[in-house]
Amino acid sequence: MVLHVVIGAGPVGATTAALLAARGAQVRVITRRGVGPDHPLIERVAADATDSAALIGHCAGAEVIFQCAQPPYHRWASDFPPLAAAVLQAAEATGAALLSVGNLYGYGQVDGPISEQHPLRPNSVKGRVRAELWTEALAAHEAGRVRTAEVRGSDYLGAGATSAFTVAALPAVLAGRRVLFPADPDAAHSWTDVTDTARTLVAVAHDENAWGRAWHTPTAPPMSLRELAGLAATVADASPARVSRMPAAVLWVGGLFDPNAREMRELRYQFDRPFVIDSSAATAAFGIEPTPTAESLRATIAALRDEASASID
């Protein structure tokens, strides 16, 4: 039986593991706490993925390693490089292909839709981290040391998704409160469904012609945050959404106490102007159509409500 290793059990990692198991593959999910989906074909292992020696042992015999883990948002610069280096070493040592989840930060500020053909020109710390990780993996691929590819999406929607919208806007929409957003709420923005990223990872893993490049997750047409909030209110049967722009000074002060708010400062460019993904290449190659945004929101909201209900119980 084919073995795949999935590192990380967040929304993308857990969904990827479930999709692979549904195809009949043996899946080993590696997380620090040994969590992951409950399925007869899924083995959950507690391990430190930055320990390359241990990781090599856990990845022995794997056909593909799916790198879906990421450190806490405010520790990317310090924690992402050793994680990526250990995973790359494991792929080289075991002969497994390496398939990583990326994002759009590495492109920096781009005029017009962002395709895979755009050069990586990061203008933020986290963007430079992402660009460097991919550059190192691609160099290993081109040197013949490993087969690799990367799947990139925009800000996530879907069950368990964490994004500027799900953190800074959706809770207020569901509670009927005014949304204060620290950027232009009317700028067009792409929102990627976590399940579509998992579907794309699985498709790339099973296509011999898909390696050695980046792929953008098939993503629904862009919506401004104001439009997305309005649609979320409709889907949730909540009061009409009210959205206002947060003064920059408020975000700056918030960053003194909240590390995620502090990290938002350097990424405001993604929300102060159109930030749109061109994902047509993956749709053409794999036949994956993006999940409609209303459906993505429905899954996002249901998961939030389930989490709130569980915390009350």
N, C-alpha and C positions, 0 to 999 in steps of 0.2 A: 504494500500500500504506500502511496506517495505521502511523504511527510513535508509539511510546511511549518515554519516557525513564525509566529506573529509576536513582535515585541511591542507591548503596550496594549491595554484593554480599555482605552477611552472609546468614544463613540465610533471612530473609524476602525480602530483595531478590533473591537468586539464584533462589529458588523462584518468585517473582513473574515475573521475567524469563523463566524457562523455561515457565511456564504461558501467558504472553502469546505467546511464540514458537510454542508448540504450537497456538495458535489462528490462526496465520498472520500475526501482526503483526510488523513490523520493530521491533526493540527495541535501544535504545542504553543500555548500562550505563555509568554514570559513577562511577569510584572514583579515589582518589589514585594507585593503582598500575596501573590499567588491567586489573583482574582481573574475572572473572565467568564464567558458564556458557559452555561450548563448544557453540555451535549455529549453523547457517548463517544464521539470521535475527537473531542477536545480535551487535551491534558493541560492542566493549569500548574505552572511551575513558579515558585517564588525564588527570584534570583536578582542580583544586581547586574544590569545589562552593561554597566561600565567596566565590569571585571571581564576582560577579554578571555582569560584562560577558562573561566567558568562558562562563559557564553559559547566558546568554541565547543565545549563538551555538550552543551544543550542543543547546539545546532548541527551536530554530527549526523550525517545522513539526510539532512534536509535538502529539498529541491530548490526552495525559494525562502529567503528571509524577508519578511515584511516589516520594515522599520516604521512603526506607527506611534512610537513613544516620543514625548517631548518633556523637557524639564519645566518647572514653574516659569511662567511668562517673564518674570523679572530677573530670572537667572539664566537666560539663554546664552549670554556671552560667556559665562563661566562653565556652564554644565553641558551645553549641547556638543561642543567639540570632543570631549572625552567619550561621550556616549556614541557619537557617530564614528569615532575612530575605532572603538571596540567592536561595533557592528561590522564595519568594513573589514577589520582583521578576521572576524569570525567567518565572513563570506569567503575571504581569500583562503583561509586555512581549511575550510570544509568543502570548497568548490560549489557552494550554494550561490544561486543568483541573489542579488540584493535589490529590493524594490522599496523605495522610500516615499514617505508622504512629505510633500513640500508645500510652499505657498507662494504668493506673488510678491513678497517683500523684496526679493532680490532684484526685481526689475527697477525699483525706484519709481520716480515720477515719470509717467509715460503719457504722451498725448494720443488719445484715441484708444480703441480696444487693444488689449494686451494679448499677443499670441506667443506661442513657444519660440517664434523666430526673433523676438526682441532680445537684445543683448542684456546681460545682467549688469546693471549700473546702480547698485544700492545707494540710497541716501540716508540710511539709518543704521544704527548699531545692529539691530536684529536682522535687517536686510543683508548686511555684510556677513553675518553669521550664516544665514541661509545660503548665500551665494558661495561662500567658501566651502561649505559642506558638500554642495553639489559639484563644485569644481574639482575637489579632491576625489570624489567617487567617480566622476567621469574620466579623470586622468587614469585611474586604476583600470577602468573599462578599456580605454584606448590603448593602454599598455598590455592588455590581455590578461591582467591579473584577476579580473572578476567581470561578470556580466551585471550591468546595473541599469536602472531607469528610475525616474521620479515622476510622481503624480501630484500636480499642484491644483489647489482650489482657492477660491476667494473666501470671504468670511462665511462661517458655517451656520446652517439651519438644520433642524432635524432633532430627533430624540437625543438628549444629552449634550447638544451642541453648545459651545461657549464662544461667543463673539461679542463685538461691540453692541450689537442689537439685543442679544439675549441677556446681556448683563446690564447695559445702560438704559434700555428702553422697554423691553417686553414686560418686566415686572410692573412697571408703572402703568402700561396699557391695560394689563389684566386687572389691576386694582382701581382703574378709573382715574388715575392721577395724571397730571400733566407730565409729559416727557421733556426733560431738559437734556439736549444732546450737545456735546462740545465741538460741533462742526456744522457745516451747512446741511440741514436736514432735507434739502431739495436737490442735492447732487446725485446723479445717477450712480448706482453702486450694484455690483454683482454679489449674489448670495448663493453659495453652493450647498447642496444637500449632502450630509455626511454619508448617506447610503450610496449616493452616486459616486463619491470618491472610492468607497469600498468596491463598488461594482467595477470601476475603472481599474483599480489595483488587480482584481481577479482577472479581468480581461487581458491586461498587459502581461500578467504572469503566464498566461496560456497562449501567447502569440510570439512565436520565435522572431518575428520581424519588428517587435516593439521595443527592443532593448537599445541602449546607448543614446537615449534622448529623454527629454521631459515631455509629459502629456498634461494637458489641462482637463480637469474633470468637466464633463458636459454639465453646463450650468444654465439655468433659466434666464430669460431676458432680465436686464437690470431693473431695479426699482430704487427710488430714493427712500431714505429712511422714513420720511413722512408717509409715502405711499405704503411702505411695508407695515408701518404702525397701523395705518388705517385698515389694511387687509387683515392684520392680526386681530384687531378689535372685532371685525366682522366674523372671522372664523371662530373667535372665542365667545361670540355673543355678548361682548362687553360694550361699555359706553363708547361713543365715537372718540377716536384718539385725538389728543391735543398735544401738539409738538412745538416746542420753542427752542431756539438756539441758546445754549449755555454761554455766558460770557467767558472769555478766555481766562480771566483772572480767577474764576471759580475753579476751573480745571487745574490751574497752577497751584492754588491753595490745596485742592484735593490731593494733588500729588505729594504734598508734604506728609500725608498720613496714609495714603493708599498706594502701594507700589504699582498696581495695575493702572491707576489713573496717571501716575508718573510716566509709565511706559507709553501711554496714549499720546503724550505730547509730540513725540517724534514721528508718529504715524498719522497725525491729523491730515496730512496731505492726501491721504486715501479717501477722506470724507469731505474735504473742502472743495473738491473738484470731481468730475466724473472718474470713476475707477471701475472699468468694465473689462471683463475677461472674454477673449475669443476662444471658445472651446470646440470649434467646428471640426478640428482635426481628429479628435477622439471620437466624436459622433460618427464621422465618416469611416474611421478605421474599425471601430468596434460595434457600431450600430446602437450605441447607448443614447437614449433620449433623456434629457434632464427631467427630474421630478418637478411637476408644477409647484410654484411657490406656495400656493394655498395649501397643498398637501404637505409640504415641508413644515409650514407653520402649524398645521394641525398636529403633526407628530411632536414638534417642539413644545407646544402648549400642553398636550396630553402628558408628556414626560414631566414637565414642571409641576403640573397639578398632582400627578402620582407621587412625586417627591414630597410635595407639601403635605399631602394626605398621610404619607408614611411617617413623616416627622411628627405629626399630631398623634398618630396611633402609638 
